[in-house]
Amino acid sequence: MALENLEVEIHLIIRNKETEAHAAAFGRGIAKLCEGVEKTGSLNKACKEMGMAYSKAWTIMRNTEESLGFALLERQGAHGSSLTQEAKTLLRAFRQTEKALKEAGQEVLDSTIVSVD
């Protein structure tokens, strides 16, 4: 395999500083769920699009909210759900941080590979 074909992949987790290290945190999966809710207006519809059981998504969402210390969803009963302002802010920060880290990591990788040649 040629070294030029390598790329950086980032697995970012944002967690509450005051919780245990292994407590639920905001990562790629919960970000995707939040994006699905934002797109569909429903946790149930977001789950279906992801091929995830609603009960699993609900548990993940509830555990993450508890760990972070704030709600991610505003539940409107039969009318679906929407993201809280905190969730929108966190999701935007998560995606921007993930992108910046990937770009920086790729630059370091690329420059290291070039300097080895």
Stockholm file with secondary structure:
# STOCKHOLM 1.0

chainA/1-117         MALENLEVEIHLIIRNKETEAHAAAFGRGIAKLCEGVEKTGSLNKACKEMGMAYSKAWTIMRNTEESLGFALLERQGAHGSSLTQEAKTLLRAFRQTEKALKEAGQEVLDSTIVSVD
#=GR chainA/1-117 SS CCGGGCCCCCCCCBCCTTSCTTSCCBCHHHHHHHHHHHHHSCHHHHHHHHTCCHHHHHHHHHHHHHHHTSCSEEECGGGCEEECHHHHHHHHHHHHHHHHHHHHHHHHHHHHHHHHC
#=GC SS_cons         CCGGGCCCCCCCCBCCTTSCTTSCCBCHHHHHHHHHHHHHSCHHHHHHHHTCCHHHHHHHHHHHHHHHTSCSEEECGGGCEEECHHHHHHHHHHHHHHHHHHHHHHHHHHHHHHHHC
//
